[in-house]
Amino acid sequence: MSSEPRGVESRNASSPHSGSSPAGSSPAGSSPAGSSPAGSSPAGSSPAGSAGSASLPPAAARVPAKRVQHGDTVVDDYAWLADKDNPQTIEFLAAQNAYTEAMTADQAQLRAAIFGEIKARTQESDLSVPSRKGGWWYYTRTQEGKQYAVYCRRAVRPDDTGPPMTQDGTPLDGEEVLLDGNELAGGEQFFALGAFDVSPDGRLLAYSTDFAGSERFTLRVKDLETGQTAPDEIPDTFYGGAWSRYGSALFYVTVDDAWRPYRVWRHMIGTPAAEDVIVYEEPDERFWVGVDLTRSERYLVISAASKLTSEARLLDADDPAGEFTVVAPRRHGVEYQVEHQIRADGTERLLILHNDQAENFELAAAPLSDPSAWTPVVPHRADTRLLGVDAFASYLVVYFRRDGLTGLRIIRADGEHEVAFGEPVYRVAPGGNPEYDTGTYRLGFASLVTPDSVYDCDLATGALTLLRRRPVLPLPGGRDYDPADYEQYREWATADDGTKIPISLVCRKGTARDGSSPFQLYGYGSYELSVDPSFSVPRLSLLDRGFVYAIAHVRGGGEMGRHWYDDGKMLRKINTFTDFVACARHVVSGGWTSADRLVARGASAGGLLMGAAVNIAPQAFGAIVAQVPFVDALTSILDPSLPLTVTEWEEWGDPLHDPQVYRYMKSYSPYENIATGATYPPILALTSLNDTRVLYSEPAKWIARLQADGKGGPFLLKTEMVAGHGGRSGRYDAWHEEAMVLAWIVSTAQSAARA
């Protein structure tokens, strides 16, 4: 799970705000005395309302609660749904689940067929390409019928000429199992790892687990030589962690009451967890913190970052009891990240990727003796957004974005070159590269038609060696998957202000452009996160049913550089929504589909996009899928007691203290802009009760109001009662959920075609 507040992926579909308010608390500008959410039901009516029927949704009771802000009074009839501890809230969610099940009962056969297709096309027993670290090959594997991955290693042997692999996913000879996710999960309905970090010497494993979906992890340390797990457990930790150079100390992060990672702790191995020491605490509520070990394993790095500003601290990894020192003091609006390099001649330097007077970032070097003295290594370019750098003894690899696509540049002492790929739309990204003194670089590649591929790149020559391409098995009685059966395109829509918006599309070869094809349009557009073209096995079940699939790369994401993000945030956020509407209209005018067959889909902040876009232009869409959708944005961002709110004021603006931001957010927040009596297309919303990033109550309130005040529909809500922001955790469970969504999409598009 990404540590970004509202992740980009559509839950577990193709593989990412705020948590619930404390019991008894109310939003900013709270309800007047005598109208608390749980205690103000109309006489003779429970808040859960009527149970509904197969054709009528279960009505939520209207319990007026006032919000007064900047002289503006808003009455929220469904604020009571934010009380997770109210049994009537759970009754309402359960009734909505039953209604959704009844309304989709006729899709059961299609759901089963699509699940069968996903399963049949997937090599269920599989093994990742091992990565070498020291004397070990590390990898994961899956087993047919098992929900979770098994984490393994195998000793490097003298006759190994490359990573050892098996084509059928069977265990490697000499395998050592480090963790079995299936054993850890046991009979729990949810399971996720937050950390999996082997010490540099390979002796110890730090790992953390979550069994509720709340993203609060319990950290443990396992001795890999004895197989014993230390009795101490550290609860309520955040993602990740970092070892000292020789594994004598483990650094980890904990969160505050608002779910913000703010403290870094040091745990000395062999001592009780009660003796752990806080080594850094971030007092500014806008900043998150993290801790890492550099690839060189010489320095520990504490990073503190808000949406606009960052600061890093270093500590010699040989001296875990020492004091961290600041690399460059924070300056508002300046972001930077640090990498350490020991070059082949033994000289050392820091590499600083920063945006000081460099909108799209530049790469600089600094001496360890004066880390704030930055000298350019890769200068700023207006057309290229630098994303990251990996340092090795004799090479640098720079990860970048240009023209809406990602890329990799290798920098050697005698020159540099960019790794080339020959498809029109694709995604390339760094892979696992734990070895510091190496001549090869592991990378991943995929496109809309090319399955996930793992390459080793020769850093001296740039030559690529394909190690593995994800198998796509034939359906029973069918033939092997052939990328040549599909076509991918890049098109450009024109936004209201004349900006050209890229769209990536894929369809079966020969798909007619006469407006008859059903269509799924995916969008996100926040946090400078990009939805890059990638491969999806479940998506084949749409394409082979005649669908066209497309990604609208709208502003607010990072696809076209930092300015693309800046033009879709704060007081320019509405650009994100109008861009998406422009993309929908573009694919219709281009003959790809018709409006009534166009199904829009987004998750998390992409769910906000869905709700806002359908309010702006309900006639532009045939249906909407909104997963963990951030649709009650203003209510959440007004309440600083909620998780993530203060950290996100630099993303959305601060409506609590700024009347202009309040009015602007109120103008687009989906829940507040449902037009009474307006006709909306069918909408399917999915959420999770334990989501700490987007409250389950946001889609619950949204659907309740649509059911009460809107026309059209139907408006459906499905809540996972034991899951978090990423949805169901097991892979088979995730496939069932995706099959449910895809069956609804197919059925809804078919209904439009018959109308």
C-alpha positions in Angstrom: 0.0 0.0 0.0 1.3 3.4 -0.9 1.8 5.9 1.9 0.2 8.5 -0.3 -3.1 9.5 1.5 -5.5 8.5 -1.2 -3.8 5.9 -3.4 -4.1 5.7 -7.1 -4.9 2.1 -7.8 -8.5 0.9 -8.0 -8.2 -1.2 -4.8 -7.1 -4.7 -5.8 -8.5 -4.4 -9.3 -5.5 -4.7 -11.4 -2.7 -5.2 -9.2 -4.2 2.6 -4.0 -8.4 10.3 3.3 -9.4 10.4 6.3 -10.1 7.8 8.9 -13.2 7.7 11.0 -13.9 10.3 13.6 -13.7 9.4 17.3 -17.0 8.2 18.8 -19.1 11.2 19.9 -17.1 13.7 17.9 -18.7 15.9 15.2 -17.3 17.8 12.3 -16.0 21.4 12.5 -18.9 23.8 12.8 -20.6 21.0 14.8 -24.2 20.2 15.4 -26.1 22.4 17.9 -26.9 21.1 21.3 -29.7 18.6 21.3 -29.0 17.3 17.7 -26.1 14.9 18.2 -25.9 12.4 15.3 -26.8 9.3 17.3 -29.5 10.8 19.5 -31.8 12.9 17.4 -33.9 10.4 15.5 -37.4 11.6 14.5 -40.1 10.1 16.7 -40.9 6.6 15.7 -38.0 6.3 13.3 -34.6 4.8 13.7 -31.6 6.4 11.9 -31.1 3.2 9.8 -34.4 4.0 8.2 -36.5 1.5 6.2 -35.1 -1.8 5.1 -35.9 -1.4 1.5 -36.8 -4.2 -1.0 -35.4 -5.8 -4.0 -36.4 -2.8 -6.1 -36.4 0.0 -3.5 -33.2 1.0 -1.6 -33.2 1.0 2.2 -33.9 4.6 3.0 -31.7 6.4 5.5 -33.4 8.5 8.1 -32.9 12.3 7.7 -31.4 13.6 10.9 -30.6 17.3 10.4 -27.2 18.4 11.7 -26.0 22.0 11.1 -22.5 23.0 10.0 -21.8 26.7 10.2 -18.6 28.0 8.6 -17.6 31.5 7.3 -21.2 32.6 7.7 -22.5 29.7 5.6 -25.0 27.3 7.2 -25.3 23.7 5.8 -27.8 21.1 7.0 -26.4 17.6 6.6 -29.2 15.0 6.9 -26.8 12.1 6.9 -24.0 13.2 9.2 -25.1 10.5 11.7 -23.6 7.9 9.4 -20.1 9.0 10.5 -20.7 7.3 13.9 -19.1 3.9 13.3 -20.0 2.8 16.8 -23.7 3.4 16.3 -25.4 0.0 15.7 -27.9 1.7 13.4 -25.0 2.8 11.1 -23.9 -0.9 10.8 -27.6 -1.8 10.2 -27.7 0.7 7.3 -24.5 -0.6 5.7 -25.7 -4.2 6.0 -29.1 -3.3 4.5 -27.3 -1.5 1.6 -25.2 -4.6 1.1 -28.3 -6.7 0.9 -29.9 -4.3 -1.6 -26.8 -4.3 -3.8 -26.7 -8.1 -3.7 -30.4 -8.3 -4.7 -30.0 -5.7 -7.5 -27.0 -7.6 -8.9 -28.4 -11.1 -8.4 -29.0 -11.6 -12.1 -25.2 -11.0 -12.7 -24.2 -14.0 -10.6 -23.5 -16.2 -13.7 -21.5 -13.5 -15.3 -19.6 -12.8 -12.1 -18.7 -16.5 -11.9 -17.6 -16.5 -15.5 -15.3 -13.5 -15.2 -13.8 -14.8 -11.9 -13.1 -18.1 -13.8 -11.5 -16.2 -16.6 -9.2 -14.2 -14.2 -8.3 -17.4 -12.4 -7.7 -19.4 -15.6 -5.5 -16.8 -17.2 -3.3 -16.6 -14.0 -0.5 -18.9 -13.3 -1.5 -19.5 -9.7 1.7 -21.2 -8.6 4.3 -18.7 -9.6 7.7 -17.4 -8.6 9.1 -13.9 -8.9 12.5 -13.2 -10.5 15.0 -13.5 -7.5 17.1 -10.4 -6.6 20.6 -10.9 -5.3 21.7 -9.4 -2.0 25.0 -10.6 -0.7 25.1 -14.4 -0.6 21.4 -14.8 -1.1 18.7 -14.7 -3.8 15.5 -13.2 -2.4 12.1 -13.9 -4.0 8.4 -14.5 -3.4 6.2 -17.2 -4.7 2.5 -18.0 -4.8 0.8 -21.4 -4.5 -2.4 -22.5 -6.2 -5.3 -22.2 -3.9 -3.5 -20.0 -1.4 -4.4 -16.3 -0.9 -1.0 -14.8 0.1 2.6 -14.8 -1.0 5.4 -16.9 0.5 8.7 -14.9 1.1 11.8 -16.9 0.5 15.5 -16.9 -0.2 18.1 -19.4 -1.5 21.9 -19.3 -1.1 23.9 -18.1 -4.1 25.9 -21.0 -5.6 29.2 -20.9 -7.5 27.5 -22.2 -10.7 24.7 -19.5 -10.7 25.0 -17.6 -13.9 21.9 -15.5 -13.2 18.9 -15.6 -11.0 17.6 -19.1 -10.5 14.0 -19.6 -11.6 11.4 -22.3 -12.2 8.8 -21.9 -15.0 6.0 -23.6 -13.1 6.4 -21.7 -9.9 7.7 -24.7 -7.9 10.1 -23.9 -5.0 13.8 -23.5 -5.7 16.1 -26.3 -4.6 17.5 -25.3 -1.3 14.8 -22.8 -0.5 14.5 -21.2 2.9 11.1 -19.8 3.8 11.3 -16.5 5.6 7.6 -15.8 6.0 4.5 -17.6 4.8 1.7 -15.1 4.5 -0.9 -17.8 4.5 0.4 -19.1 7.9 0.5 -15.6 9.3 -3.0 -14.8 8.1 -4.5 -18.0 9.6 -8.2 -17.7 9.7 -8.3 -13.9 9.7 -10.6 -12.2 7.1 -7.9 -9.6 6.4 -4.1 -9.7 6.3 -1.4 -7.3 5.2 2.3 -6.7 5.7 3.5 -3.2 6.5 7.2 -4.0 6.7 9.5 -6.8 5.4 13.1 -5.9 5.9 16.1 -8.2 6.2 19.1 -6.8 8.0 22.2 -6.0 5.9 24.0 -9.1 7.2 21.0 -11.4 6.4 20.6 -12.6 10.0 17.4 -10.8 11.1 14.0 -10.0 9.6 11.8 -7.2 10.7 8.2 -7.6 9.6 4.8 -6.1 10.6 1.2 -7.3 10.3 -2.3 -5.8 10.1 -5.4 -8.0 10.5 -8.1 -5.3 10.2 -7.2 -3.1 7.3 -6.6 -0.1 9.6 -3.0 0.2 8.5 -1.9 0.0 12.1 0.8 -2.6 12.2 2.4 -4.8 14.9 6.2 -5.0 14.4 8.2 -8.2 15.2 11.8 -9.4 14.7 12.6 -12.9 13.6 16.0 -14.5 13.9 16.6 -16.1 10.5 19.4 -18.4 11.8 17.3 -19.9 14.5 13.9 -19.4 13.1 12.7 -17.9 16.4 10.6 -14.7 16.6 11.5 -12.4 19.5 8.8 -12.2 22.2 8.6 -8.4 22.1 5.9 -6.9 19.8 5.7 -3.2 18.9 2.1 -2.2 18.2 0.7 0.7 16.1 3.7 1.1 13.8 3.6 2.7 10.3 4.9 1.2 7.1 8.6 0.4 6.6 11.6 0.6 8.9 15.4 0.6 8.6 18.3 -1.4 10.0 21.6 -0.1 11.2 24.6 -1.3 9.1 25.3 -4.4 11.2 21.8 -5.1 12.4 22.3 -4.0 16.0 19.5 -1.5 15.8 16.1 -1.2 14.1 14.5 2.1 13.4 10.7 2.4 12.9 7.9 4.9 12.8 4.7 5.4 14.8 1.7 7.6 14.1 -0.2 10.2 16.1 -3.9 10.3 16.9 -4.6 11.7 13.4 -2.8 8.8 11.7 0.2 11.0 10.8 3.6 9.2 11.0 5.5 11.6 13.2 7.9 9.7 15.5 11.0 7.7 14.6 12.1 5.2 17.3 15.3 3.2 17.8 15.1 -0.4 19.0 18.3 -2.1 20.1 18.2 -5.8 19.3 18.2 -7.9 22.4 16.6 -5.2 24.6 12.9 -4.9 25.6 10.7 -2.8 23.4 9.8 -0.8 26.4 13.3 0.6 26.4 13.0 1.9 22.8 14.0 5.5 22.3 12.4 8.3 20.3 15.2 9.7 18.0 13.0 12.2 16.1 9.6 13.7 16.5 8.0 16.0 13.9 5.9 18.8 15.6 4.5 20.3 12.4 1.2 18.6 11.6 1.7 19.2 7.9 4.7 16.8 7.8 5.0 13.0 7.6 8.2 11.2 8.5 9.9 8.1 7.3 13.2 6.3 7.8 15.4 4.4 5.4 18.9 3.0 4.9 20.8 4.1 1.8 21.7 1.5 -0.8 25.3 1.9 0.2 24.3 0.9 3.7 26.4 3.7 5.1 23.7 6.2 6.2 20.4 6.2 7.8 18.0 8.9 6.5 15.0 10.4 8.3 12.8 12.2 5.8 10.2 14.7 6.8 7.9 16.0 4.1 4.7 18.0 3.6 3.0 18.4 0.2 5.3 21.4 -0.6 8.4 21.1 1.6 10.9 18.5 2.8 13.9 18.0 5.0 16.3 15.1 5.5 18.6 14.1 8.4 21.6 11.7 8.2 23.2 9.3 10.6 26.2 7.1 10.1 24.7 3.6 10.0 27.7 2.3 11.9 26.7 4.5 14.9 23.0 3.9 15.5 23.2 5.5 18.9 24.5 8.8 17.4 22.7 12.0 16.5 21.0 12.6 13.2 22.1 15.8 11.4 20.2 18.0 9.0 21.3 17.9 5.3 19.7 21.2 4.4 17.2 23.1 6.7 13.7 23.1 5.4 12.6 26.1 3.3 8.9 26.5 2.3 8.3 25.2 -1.2 11.7 23.4 -1.5 11.5 19.6 -1.8 14.5 17.3 -1.8 15.6 13.7 -1.3 19.0 12.3 -0.6 21.0 9.3 -1.9 24.6 8.4 -0.9 27.3 7.3 -3.3 30.7 5.7 -2.8 32.3 5.8 -6.2 34.7 3.2 -7.5 37.7 5.4 -6.6 36.6 5.5 -3.0 35.3 9.1 -3.0 31.9 9.8 -1.4 29.2 12.3 -2.1 25.6 12.9 -1.5 23.1 13.1 -4.5 20.3 15.6 -4.0 17.2 15.5 -6.1 15.5 18.9 -5.6 13.2 21.6 -7.0 15.0 24.7 -5.7 14.5 27.0 -8.7 13.8 23.9 -10.7 10.1 23.2 -11.2 10.7 19.7 -12.7 13.6 19.0 -10.3 17.3 18.7 -11.0 19.9 16.3 -9.7 22.8 17.8 -7.7 25.8 16.5 -5.8 27.1 17.7 -2.4 30.1 16.9 -0.3 29.4 15.1 3.0 31.3 17.9 4.7 28.9 20.5 3.4 25.7 18.8 2.4 23.8 22.0 1.7 26.3 23.0 -1.1 24.6 21.6 -4.2 26.3 21.4 -7.6 24.2 20.3 -10.6 24.7 16.9 -12.1 21.6 16.6 -14.2 20.3 20.2 -14.8 16.6 21.1 -14.9 14.7 20.6 -18.1 11.3 22.1 -18.7 10.1 19.0 -20.6 11.5 16.3 -18.2 10.3 15.7 -14.6 13.0 13.9 -12.6 11.5 11.3 -10.3 14.4 9.6 -8.5 18.0 8.4 -8.6 19.6 5.1 -7.8 23.3 5.3 -7.0 25.8 2.5 -7.5 29.6 2.3 -7.3 30.2 3.1 -11.0 26.8 4.3 -12.2 23.8 6.4 -11.6 20.3 5.6 -12.9 17.9 8.5 -13.1 14.2 7.8 -13.2 12.2 10.4 -15.2 9.0 11.3 -16.9 8.7 13.0 -20.4 5.8 13.4 -22.8 3.5 11.5 -20.4 5.8 8.4 -20.3 8.4 7.2 -17.8 12.0 6.5 -18.7 15.4 5.6 -17.3 18.8 7.3 -18.0 22.1 5.6 -17.2 24.9 7.9 -16.3 28.5 6.5 -16.5 31.9 8.2 -16.1 32.3 8.1 -19.9 28.8 9.2 -21.0 25.1 8.5 -20.6 22.2 7.0 -22.5 18.4 6.4 -22.1 16.9 3.0 -22.2 14.6 2.7 -25.2 11.3 0.9 -25.6 9.4 0.6 -28.9 5.7 0.9 -27.9 3.5 4.0 -28.2 2.4 3.9 -24.5 4.0 2.0 -21.7 5.4 2.1 -18.2 9.0 1.5 -17.2 10.1 1.6 -13.6 13.1 0.6 -11.3 13.0 -2.9 -10.0 14.6 -4.4 -6.9 18.3 -3.5 -6.9 19.7 -4.1 -3.5 23.3 -4.8 -4.6 25.5 -1.7 -4.5 28.5 -2.8 -6.5 26.9 -4.2 -9.6 27.0 -3.9 -13.4 23.3 -4.7 -14.0 20.1 -2.9 -13.2 16.8 -4.6 -12.7 13.8 -2.9 -14.2 10.1 -3.5 -14.9 8.3 -2.8 -18.1 4.6 -3.2 -19.2 2.2 -1.7 -21.6 -1.5 -1.9 -22.2 -0.8 -5.1 -24.3 2.5 -6.3 -23.0 2.3 -8.3 -19.7 4.6 -7.3 -16.8 8.1 -7.9 -17.8 11.4 -8.0 -15.8 14.6 -7.0 -17.5 18.2 -6.8 -16.4 20.0 -3.8 -18.1 23.8 -4.0 -18.7 24.9 -0.6 -17.2 28.0 -0.5 -19.4 26.2 -1.1 -22.7 22.5 -0.5 -22.1 21.7 -4.0 -23.5 18.5 -5.4 -22.1 18.0 -9.1 -21.1 14.4 -10.2 -20.6 14.3 -12.4 -17.6 10.6 -13.1 -17.4 7.3 -12.0 -18.8 4.2 -12.6 -16.7 2.4 -15.7 -18.2 -1.1 -15.2 -19.5 -2.6 -18.6 -19.8 -5.2 -19.5 -22.4 -8.8 -20.0 -21.4 -10.0 -23.6 -21.5 -10.3 -24.5 -25.2 -8.8 -21.2 -26.2 -5.4 -20.2 -27.7 -2.4 -18.5 -26.1 -2.6 -14.8 -25.3 -1.2 -12.8 -28.3 -0.5 -9.0 -27.9 -1.0 -8.7 -31.7 -4.7 -9.3 -31.1 -5.0 -5.9 -29.4 -4.1 -2.3 -30.3 -3.1 0.6 -28.1 -3.3 4.3 -28.9 -2.4 7.7 -27.5 -5.0 10.4 -28.2 -5.4 14.0 -27.0 -8.6 15.6 -25.8 -9.0 19.4 -25.7 -9.9 20.8 -22.3 -12.2 23.8 -21.8 -9.1 26.1 -21.6 -7.5 24.6 -24.7 -5.0 22.4 -22.8 -4.4 19.0 -24.5 -5.1 16.1 -22.3 -3.5 12.7 -23.1 -5.6 9.6 -23.2 -4.2 6.0 -23.4 -6.5 3.5 -25.1 -6.5 -0.2 -25.8 -9.0 -2.5 -27.6 -9.1 -5.6 -29.7 -7.8 -5.2 -33.1 -10.5 -4.3 -35.6 -12.8 -2.7 -33.0 -15.3 -0.5 -34.9 -15.2 3.2 -34.3 -18.9 3.8 -35.0 -20.0 4.5 -31.5 -21.2 1.0 -30.8 -18.5 -0.2 -28.4 -18.9 -0.3 -24.7 -16.1 1.7 -23.0 -14.4 2.0 -19.6 -12.7 5.4 -18.9 -10.4 5.4 -15.8 -9.2 8.6 -14.1 -7.4 9.8 -10.9 -5.8 13.2 -11.1 -4.4 14.1 -7.6 -1.2 14.2 -5.5 1.0 14.3 -8.6 0.4 10.5 -8.9 0.3 9.2 -12.4 -1.8 6.4 -13.8 0.7 4.9 -16.3 -0.3 2.5 -19.0 0.0 -1.0 -17.6 -1.2 -4.6 -18.2 -4.1 -6.2 -16.5 -5.4 -9.8 -16.7 -8.9 -8.8 -15.4 -9.1 -6.2 -18.1 -9.0 -8.9 -20.8 -12.4 -9.9 -19.7 -13.7 -6.5 -20.8 -11.6 -6.2 -24.0 -12.7 -9.7 -25.2 -16.3 -8.6 -24.7 -15.8 -5.8 -27.1 -14.9 -3.0 -24.6 -12.4 -0.3 -25.2 -10.4 0.7 -22.1 -8.8 4.1 -21.6 -7.0 6.1 -19.0 -7.6 9.9 -18.9 -4.4 11.5 -17.8 -6.0 14.5 -16.3 -4.4 17.5 -14.5 -3.7 17.0 -10.8 -1.7 13.9 -11.6 1.9 14.0 -12.6 1.9 12.6 -16.2 3.1 15.8 -17.9 5.4 17.2 -15.2 5.1 19.3 -12.1 3.0 22.0 -13.8 0.4 19.3 -14.6 0.0 18.7 -10.9 -0.1 22.4 -10.0 -2.8 23.1 -12.5 -5.1 20.5 -10.9 -4.8 21.3 -7.2 -5.9 23.9 -4.7 -7.9 26.7 -6.4 -7.4 25.0 -9.8 -8.8 21.6 -8.7 -11.8 21.9 -11.0 -9.5 21.5 -14.0 -9.2 17.8 -13.0 -13.0 17.3 -13.3 -13.5 19.3 -16.5 -10.5 17.6 -18.1 -12.2 14.2 -17.4 -15.5 15.4 -18.9 -13.5 16.6 -22.0 -11.9 13.2 -22.3 -15.3 11.5 -22.1 -16.7 13.7 -24.8 -13.5 13.2 -26.9 -13.8 9.4 -27.1 -17.5 9.8 -28.0 -16.9 12.3 -30.7 -14.1 10.1 -32.0 -16.5 7.2 -32.5 -14.9 5.0 -29.8 -18.2 4.7 -27.9 -21.5 6.5 -27.1 -22.2 8.4 -23.9 -24.7 5.8 -22.7 -22.1 3.0 -23.1 -19.3 4.9 -21.4 -18.6 3.6 -17.8 -16.3 5.9 -15.8 -14.2 4.4 -13.0 -12.0 5.9 -10.3 -10.8 5.1 -6.8 -10.0 7.2 -3.7 -9.2 10.7 -4.9 -10.3 9.3 -8.3 -13.7 8.6 -6.6 -13.9 12.4 -5.9 -13.2 12.8 -9.7 -16.1 10.5 -10.5 -18.5 12.3 -8.2 -17.6 15.8 -9.3 -17.6 14.8 -13.0 -21.0 13.2 -12.9 -22.4 16.3 -11.1 -20.9 18.5 -13.9 -22.1 16.4 -16.8 -24.4 13.5 -15.8 -25.4 13.0 -19.4 -21.8 12.4 -20.5 -21.7 9.0 -18.7 -23.6 5.8 -18.9 -22.5 4.6 -15.5 -20.0 5.3 -12.7 -17.9 3.0 -10.5 -16.5 4.8 -7.5 -14.2 2.8 -5.2 -13.4 4.1 -1.7 -14.4 7.5 -3.1 -13.5 10.8 -1.4 -16.9 12.3 -2.1 -17.5 14.3 1.1 -14.3 16.2 0.7 -15.3 19.5 2.3 -16.6 17.9 5.5 -13.4 15.9 6.0 -11.0 18.7 5.2 -12.8 21.0 7.6 -12.1 18.7 10.5 -8.5 18.9 11.7 -9.1 16.1 14.2 -9.5 13.6 11.4 -6.6 11.6 10.0 -4.8 13.4 7.1 -6.8 16.6 7.2 -4.0 19.1 8.2 -1.4 17.3 6.0 -3.7 17.8 3.1 -4.4 21.5 3.4 -1.5 22.0 1.0 -3.2 19.8 -1.5 -6.8 21.0 -1.4 -6.5 24.3 0.5 -7.6 25.1 4.1 -11.3 25.7 4.1 -11.4 25.9 7.9 -9.5 29.2 7.9 -9.8 30.5 4.4 -13.3 31.5 3.2 -12.2 31.5 -0.5 -11.0 27.9 -0.2 -14.2 27.0 1.6 -16.4 28.4 -1.2 -14.3 26.8 -3.9 -14.4 23.3 -2.3 -18.1 23.6 -1.6 -18.6 24.3 -5.3 -17.2 20.9 -6.3 -17.5 18.5 -3.3 -19.7 15.8 -4.8 -21.9 15.1 -1.8 -22.8 18.8 -1.4 -23.6 19.2 -5.1 -26.1 16.5 -5.7 -29.0 18.3 -7.5 -32.4 17.4 -6.1 -34.5 15.9 -8.9 -31.6 15.6 -11.3 -31.2 12.4 -13.3 -27.9 10.5 -12.7 -26.6 7.4 -14.4 -26.3 4.1 -12.5 -23.6 4.3 -9.8 -21.8 1.6 -7.9 -19.8 2.7 -4.9 -17.5 0.4 -2.9 -16.0 1.1 0.5 -14.4 -0.6 3.5 -15.5 -0.1 7.1 -11.9 0.1 8.5 -10.6 2.5 5.8 -8.4 5.1 7.6 -7.9 7.2 4.4 -11.4 7.7 3.1 -14.1 7.4 5.7 -16.7 4.6 4.8 -19.3 7.3 5.7 -18.4 9.4 2.7 -19.8 7.0 0.0 -22.5 5.9 2.5 -23.8 9.5 2.8 -23.3 10.1 -1.0 -25.4 7.0 -1.9 -28.0 7.7 0.7 -28.5 11.2 -0.7 -28.5 10.1 -4.3 -31.2 7.4 -3.4 -33.3 10.0 -1.7 -32.9 13.1 -3.9 -31.7 11.9 -7.3 -33.5 10.3 -10.2 -32.2 7.6 -12.5 -29.7 5.1 -11.0 -29.8 2.6 -9.5 -27.4 3.8 -6.8 -25.6 0.9 -5.1 -23.3 0.7 -2.1 -21.2 -2.3 -1.2 -19.2 -2.2 2.1 -16.4 -4.6 3.0 -16.9 -5.0 6.8 -13.4 -6.3 7.5 -11.0 -4.4 5.1 -9.2 -1.1 4.6 -8.4 1.3 1.8 -7.1 -1.4 -0.4 -10.2 -3.6 -0.2 -10.1 -7.3 0.3 -6.5 -8.6 1.0 -6.4 -12.1 -0.3 -5.8 -12.5 -4.1 -8.8 -14.8 -4.6 -11.0 -12.4 -2.6 -9.7 -9.5 -4.7 -10.5 -11.4 -7.9 -14.1 -12.0 -6.6 -14.5 -8.3 -5.9 -13.1 -7.3 -9.3 -15.3 -9.9 -11.0 -18.3 -8.3 -9.2 -17.3 -4.8 -10.5 -16.6 -6.0 -14.0 -19.9 -8.0 -14.2 -21.8 -4.8 -13.2 -19.9 -2.8 -15.8 -20.7 -5.3 -18.5 -24.3 -5.7 -17.5 -24.9 -1.9 -17.2 -23.3 -1.3 -20.6 -25.4 -4.1 -22.2 -28.5 -2.6 -20.7 -27.7 0.7 -22.3 -27.2 -1.0 -25.6 -30.6 -2.6 -25.4 -32.4 0.6 -24.4 
